[in-house]
Amino acid sequence: MTNTYSAGTSRRTAVLAGIIALHVGFFWALKQGLVRAGMQLIQDYSIIDLPPPPPPPENLDEPPPPPPVDVPPPVVPPPLIDLPAFEGPTTAITAVVRQETPRAAPQAPPRQVQVTPPSLRVRPDRISAAINACYPSASRRLSEEGRVVATVTVGADGRAGAITVTQSSGFERLDGAAECVIRKLPFNPGKRDGVAVDAQVALPIVFKLE
């Protein structure tokens, strides 16, 4: 009985001594940096990149060839045969068509417009009386004589309108007296197809001393 207890006590003592030895060794190794180096080594091995997996094997089976296409045989045109010309009588009906030139419609001759210019509606002695009445006294004293041509616009009512001297007598006083003479004379109006219209007429006036 005494031996059994002694054996059990010595075994426990040995185990406890081993645990204490392990702790002492671990702390010694930690102090020496061996544990840290071992952990770093384990970490380095854990982050090593693994090589990529190999590519899948290529499919070496070639695709089946396409089905054959039926190609039609080439079309060869028949050979041309020269036929002899037919020289016998023909039954074709031929006709000659004459194209007639259209006749131009006769044009009516242009209608002639009847135009009657204005004219004086007085006797010659009245014209002389108007010239003597309008003859400037200064021109008489200076013996001024001359012929004045004036263009007169005669209205449809027979009255003289605008008066323009188109040919001078050479004396300003006589040119001015021509308008005085014209204003004293009545006119027949000009007509167009028998209708009185405004028209112009050239009227010569001669100033001459007696």
CORPE-V530820 format. One record per backbone hydrogen bond with DSSP energy under -1.0 kcal/mol. NH is the residue of the N-H (numbers start at 1). CO is the residue of the C=O. If there is no record, write none. Layout:
BEGIN
nh->{NH & NH}
co->{CO & CO}
END
This chain:
BEGIN
nh->{5 & 6 & 7 & 8 & 9 & 10 & 11 & 12 & 13 & 14 & 15 & 16 & 17 & 18 & 19 & 20 & 21 & 22 & 23 & 24 & 25 & 26 & 27 & 28 & 29 & 30 & 31 & 32 & 34 & 37 & 38 & 39 & 40 & 41 & 42 & 43 & 44 & 45 & 46 & 47 & 60 & 116 & 119 & 121 & 127 & 128 & 129 & 130 & 131 & 132 & 133 & 134 & 140 & 141 & 142 & 143 & 144 & 146 & 148 & 149 & 150 & 151 & 152 & 153 & 154 & 155 & 158 & 161 & 164 & 166 & 167 & 175 & 176 & 177 & 178 & 181 & 182 & 183 & 185 & 187 & 188 & 191 & 192 & 193 & 195 & 197 & 199 & 201 & 203 & 205 & 207}
co->{1 & 2 & 3 & 4 & 5 & 6 & 7 & 8 & 9 & 10 & 11 & 12 & 13 & 14 & 15 & 16 & 17 & 18 & 19 & 20 & 21 & 22 & 23 & 24 & 25 & 26 & 27 & 28 & 29 & 33 & 34 & 35 & 36 & 37 & 38 & 39 & 40 & 41 & 42 & 43 & 58 & 191 & 188 & 186 & 123 & 124 & 125 & 126 & 127 & 128 & 129 & 130 & 136 & 137 & 138 & 140 & 139 & 207 & 205 & 167 & 203 & 164 & 201 & 162 & 199 & 159 & 155 & 153 & 151 & 149 & 149 & 171 & 172 & 173 & 174 & 177 & 178 & 179 & 182 & 158 & 119 & 116 & 195 & 114 & 192 & 190 & 154 & 152 & 150 & 148 & 146}
END
